[in-house]
Amino acid sequence: MLDRLKEIYGKKIIENAKTFDDNNYYFYTPTTHQVFGISKTISTEEYELLKLQYVEKKVYSRNEKQESIYTYLLDNGHYPFQQKKLKLSIFKVNKIDEEVLEEILTKVYLNCYTIKLYDYLICFYQENFEIKLNELIETISVDLGYDIYMHEGIYINETVSGKQVYNYIETYIKDNVLNQKMYSDIATMVIFTINHKQCDEAIDLIKKQTTDVVLKNQVNKDILDVMVKNDLNVSLSAKLLYMNRNSLLNKLDAIFKETGLNLQKFTHASAFYLLSKRQ
């Protein structure tokens, strides 16, 4: 069918569109998922006919990667990243400084992608465990002369739908306790919202990406139980687990890198425990 359209419209057709000039073109998604565009110089009748045959694509950005992220979030599209696992963080920064923050983040983190949603900068990136994001943002805040508000969020992968990620972002943005904290993370979200019915989907996603992953392992279950019962005392917990202290520290580090929750921190351990008991 597209070949036939090319015969009729010639240069008015853009095949396999990579950029989206929505001022001059309509865009459609055929069954191949390769987006094509057609000039807005066609008649209203021709436009209406095309809508009957193809799904018209909503255009959110003229940047191909950003467009795929918007489609993932707003239209529950395909997972848009080549990387198997990325971290999500959310920032509230003055619009005039958004590009400054984007530039710094892309220099510090590999495979860093940003979009703007509501009045927030949304960032997906490959974690760098040598950098503490909250300390980096504090430094940038000092340089800019005001506080940047941030939420250090979940890890996502191809098993997480765009709808779930969008709901998570929206839960943070709409919660007037969370979004007024200069720094929050997934533990903060769990502790403040776990009993709020309207936040169930976000909490269930956190659980899916954290405790559901690591507590499949009985050793990790034992570690959580013993650490909680012994006030997060690593030396005593290691002794009770018949484990070398360094071995326990290595396992705790592995849990942190997998989930973003550090069982040596009270708020993180509390959130982890609450999630583990959630049905």
GIZI-V43282 format. One record per residue. RES is the residue in three letters. OMEGA is omega in whole degrees, 0 to 359 (999 if undefined). BURIAL is I if it has 9 or more other C-alpha atoms within 8 Angstrom, else O. Layout:
# GIZI-V43282
res:RES omega:OMEGA burial:BURIAL
res:RES omega:OMEGA burial:BURIAL
This chain:
# GIZI-V43282
res:MET omega:179 burial:O
res:LEU omega:177 burial:O
res:ASP omega:179 burial:O
res:ARG omega:178 burial:O
res:LEU omega:178 burial:I
res:LYS omega:178 burial:I
res:GLU omega:183 burial:O
res:ILE omega:190 burial:O
res:TYR omega:175 burial:O
res:GLY omega:186 burial:O
res:LYS omega:176 burial:O
res:LYS omega:181 burial:O
res:ILE omega:171 burial:I
res:ILE omega:179 burial:I
res:GLU omega:174 burial:O
res:ASN omega:186 burial:O
res:ALA omega:179 burial:I
res:LYS omega:174 burial:O
res:THR omega:191 burial:O
res:PHE omega:177 burial:I
res:ASP omega:185 burial:O
res:ASP omega:174 burial:O
res:ASN omega:187 burial:O
res:ASN omega:184 burial:O
res:TYR omega:164 burial:I
res:TYR omega:179 burial:I
res:PHE omega:183 burial:I
res:TYR omega:178 burial:I
res:THR omega:175 burial:I
res:PRO omega:184 burial:I
res:THR omega:180 burial:O
res:THR omega:183 burial:O
res:HIS omega:174 burial:O
res:GLN omega:185 burial:I
res:VAL omega:172 burial:I
res:PHE omega:180 burial:I
res:GLY omega:176 burial:I
res:ILE omega:186 burial:I
res:SER omega:178 burial:I
res:LYS omega:175 burial:O
res:THR omega:177 burial:O
res:ILE omega:183 burial:O
res:SER omega:178 burial:O
res:THR omega:180 burial:O
res:GLU omega:179 burial:O
res:GLU omega:178 burial:O
res:TYR omega:180 burial:I
res:GLU omega:179 burial:O
res:LEU omega:179 burial:O
res:LEU omega:180 burial:O
res:LYS omega:178 burial:I
res:LEU omega:186 burial:O
res:GLN omega:183 burial:O
res:TYR omega:174 burial:I
res:VAL omega:179 burial:I
res:GLU omega:184 burial:I
res:LYS omega:171 burial:I
res:LYS omega:181 burial:O
res:VAL omega:181 burial:I
res:TYR omega:183 burial:O
res:SER omega:178 burial:I
res:ARG omega:175 burial:I
res:ASN omega:187 burial:I
res:GLU omega:181 burial:I
res:LYS omega:178 burial:O
res:GLN omega:179 burial:I
res:GLU omega:181 burial:I
res:SER omega:178 burial:I
res:ILE omega:177 burial:I
res:TYR omega:180 burial:I
res:THR omega:177 burial:I
res:TYR omega:185 burial:I
res:LEU omega:190 burial:I
res:LEU omega:179 burial:I
res:ASP omega:182 burial:I
res:ASN omega:182 burial:I
res:GLY omega:181 burial:I
res:HIS omega:174 burial:O
res:TYR omega:193 burial:I
res:PRO omega:187 burial:O
res:PHE omega:175 burial:O
res:GLN omega:181 burial:O
res:GLN omega:183 burial:O
res:LYS omega:185 burial:O
res:LYS omega:177 burial:I
res:LEU omega:177 burial:I
res:LYS omega:178 burial:I
res:LEU omega:171 burial:I
res:SER omega:186 burial:I
res:ILE omega:183 burial:I
res:PHE omega:172 burial:I
res:LYS omega:184 burial:I
res:VAL omega:177 burial:I
res:ASN omega:185 burial:O
res:LYS omega:182 burial:O
res:ILE omega:183 burial:O
res:ASP omega:182 burial:O
res:GLU omega:181 burial:I
res:GLU omega:177 burial:O
res:VAL omega:180 burial:O
res:LEU omega:178 burial:I
res:GLU omega:182 burial:I
res:GLU omega:180 burial:O
res:ILE omega:181 burial:O
res:LEU omega:181 burial:I
res:THR omega:176 burial:I
res:LYS omega:184 burial:O
res:VAL omega:187 burial:O
res:TYR omega:175 burial:I
res:LEU omega:174 burial:I
res:ASN omega:183 burial:I
res:CYS omega:182 burial:I
res:TYR omega:182 burial:I
res:THR omega:171 burial:I
res:ILE omega:178 burial:I
res:LYS omega:182 burial:O
res:LEU omega:189 burial:O
res:TYR omega:178 burial:O
res:ASP omega:185 burial:O
res:TYR omega:173 burial:I
res:LEU omega:181 burial:I
res:ILE omega:185 burial:I
res:CYS omega:173 burial:I
res:PHE omega:187 burial:I
res:TYR omega:176 burial:I
res:GLN omega:186 burial:I
res:GLU omega:173 burial:O
res:ASN omega:187 burial:O
res:PHE omega:176 burial:O
res:GLU omega:181 burial:O
res:ILE omega:173 burial:O
res:LYS omega:187 burial:O
res:LEU omega:182 burial:O
res:ASN omega:178 burial:O
res:GLU omega:177 burial:O
res:LEU omega:181 burial:I
res:ILE omega:176 burial:I
res:GLU omega:179 burial:I
res:THR omega:179 burial:O
res:ILE omega:179 burial:I
res:SER omega:178 burial:I
res:VAL omega:180 burial:I
res:ASP omega:182 burial:O
res:LEU omega:178 burial:O
res:GLY omega:175 burial:O
res:TYR omega:184 burial:O
res:ASP omega:171 burial:O
res:ILE omega:176 burial:I
res:TYR omega:184 burial:I
res:MET omega:174 burial:I
res:HIS omega:178 burial:I
res:GLU omega:194 burial:I
res:GLY omega:188 burial:I
res:ILE omega:166 burial:I
res:TYR omega:176 burial:I
res:ILE omega:175 burial:I
res:ASN omega:186 burial:I
res:GLU omega:176 burial:O
res:THR omega:182 burial:O
res:VAL omega:182 burial:I
res:SER omega:176 burial:I
res:GLY omega:179 burial:I
res:LYS omega:179 burial:I
res:GLN omega:180 burial:I
res:VAL omega:179 burial:I
res:TYR omega:178 burial:I
res:ASN omega:178 burial:I
res:TYR omega:179 burial:I
res:ILE omega:181 burial:I
res:GLU omega:178 burial:O
res:THR omega:178 burial:I
res:TYR omega:185 burial:I
res:ILE omega:185 burial:I
res:LYS omega:181 burial:O
res:ASP omega:187 burial:O
res:ASN omega:171 burial:O
res:VAL omega:180 burial:O
res:LEU omega:188 burial:I
res:ASN omega:175 burial:I
res:GLN omega:175 burial:O
res:LYS omega:182 burial:I
res:MET omega:175 burial:I
res:TYR omega:172 burial:I
res:SER omega:178 burial:I
res:ASP omega:184 burial:I
res:ILE omega:178 burial:I
res:ALA omega:178 burial:I
res:THR omega:181 burial:I
res:MET omega:180 burial:I
res:VAL omega:185 burial:I
res:ILE omega:184 burial:I
res:PHE omega:188 burial:O
res:THR omega:187 burial:I
res:ILE omega:180 burial:I
res:ASN omega:179 burial:O
res:HIS omega:184 burial:O
res:LYS omega:184 burial:O
res:GLN omega:180 burial:O
res:CYS omega:186 burial:I
res:ASP omega:183 burial:I
res:GLU omega:179 burial:I
res:ALA omega:180 burial:I
res:ILE omega:179 burial:I
res:ASP omega:177 burial:O
res:LEU omega:177 burial:I
res:ILE omega:179 burial:I
res:LYS omega:180 burial:I
res:LYS omega:184 burial:I
res:GLN omega:182 burial:I
res:THR omega:187 burial:I
res:THR omega:179 burial:I
res:ASP omega:181 burial:I
res:VAL omega:189 burial:O
res:VAL omega:182 burial:I
res:LEU omega:169 burial:I
res:LYS omega:182 burial:O
res:ASN omega:182 burial:O
res:GLN omega:179 burial:O
res:VAL omega:179 burial:O
res:ASN omega:176 burial:I
res:LYS omega:180 burial:I
res:ASP omega:179 burial:I
res:ILE omega:179 burial:I
res:LEU omega:183 burial:I
res:ASP omega:183 burial:O
res:VAL omega:179 burial:I
res:MET omega:181 burial:I
res:VAL omega:182 burial:I
res:LYS omega:184 burial:O
res:ASN omega:173 burial:I
res:ASP omega:176 burial:O
res:LEU omega:178 burial:I
res:ASN omega:186 burial:O
res:VAL omega:183 burial:I
res:SER omega:180 burial:O
res:LEU omega:180 burial:O
res:SER omega:179 burial:I
res:ALA omega:180 burial:I
res:LYS omega:181 burial:I
res:LEU omega:179 burial:O
res:LEU omega:183 burial:I
res:TYR omega:186 burial:O
res:MET omega:173 burial:I
res:ASN omega:182 burial:O
res:ARG omega:180 burial:I
res:ASN omega:178 burial:O
res:SER omega:178 burial:O
res:LEU omega:179 burial:I
res:LEU omega:178 burial:I
res:ASN omega:179 burial:O
res:LYS omega:177 burial:O
res:LEU omega:178 burial:I
res:ASP omega:179 burial:I
res:ALA omega:177 burial:O
res:ILE omega:179 burial:I
res:PHE omega:182 burial:I
res:LYS omega:179 burial:O
res:GLU omega:190 burial:O
res:THR omega:187 burial:I
res:GLY omega:179 burial:I
res:LEU omega:182 burial:I
res:ASN omega:184 burial:I
res:LEU omega:174 burial:I
res:GLN omega:177 burial:I
res:LYS omega:186 burial:O
res:PHE omega:182 burial:O
res:THR omega:181 burial:I
res:HIS omega:179 burial:I
res:ALA omega:178 burial:I
res:SER omega:179 burial:I
res:ALA omega:180 burial:I
res:PHE omega:181 burial:I
res:TYR omega:179 burial:I
res:LEU omega:179 burial:I
res:LEU omega:182 burial:I
res:SER omega:181 burial:I
res:LYS omega:182 burial:O
res:ARG omega:181 burial:O
res:GLN omega:999 burial:O
